[in-house]
Amino acid sequence: MKPLLLFIATLSCLYSSDMKYNRGEMLYFSKVCNACHGPSAEGGSSAPRLAQKNQSYLKNKLQHFKSGKTANQTQEVMVQFAVKLTKDEIESLTYFLSRHKGNTNKDVSSELLGGFGS
């Protein structure tokens, strides 16, 4: 009986992880994050790469943006997007991004990410 329960618990965890990843991916595109950060979260000329960043780092940044805290003028554009995110959406979005194996382009300067939450 214990092996069966362990198997069910494992499947449940895997399934919920897949759901969180898929929900995060859906949010990434429906919230148009891809417009600046790229279809693979690889970043662009002024938007940082988000793929495979540490989840707690990404959460921290989004929570700071949500509260209106930015370190520079370039980051201010994020506030309008972050204020609309719920706690669950931030969780799913950062889960997806931290595990997304997108394009591995070189990241833009960390100066763009510096300041609050870094």
Secondary structure, DSSP 8 states (H G I E B T S, - for coil): -HHHHHHHHHHHHHHHHHHHHHHHHHHHHHTTTHHHH-TTS---SSS---TT--HHHHHHHHHHHHTT--SSGGGHHHHHHHTT--HHHHHHHHHHHHH----------GGGT-STT-
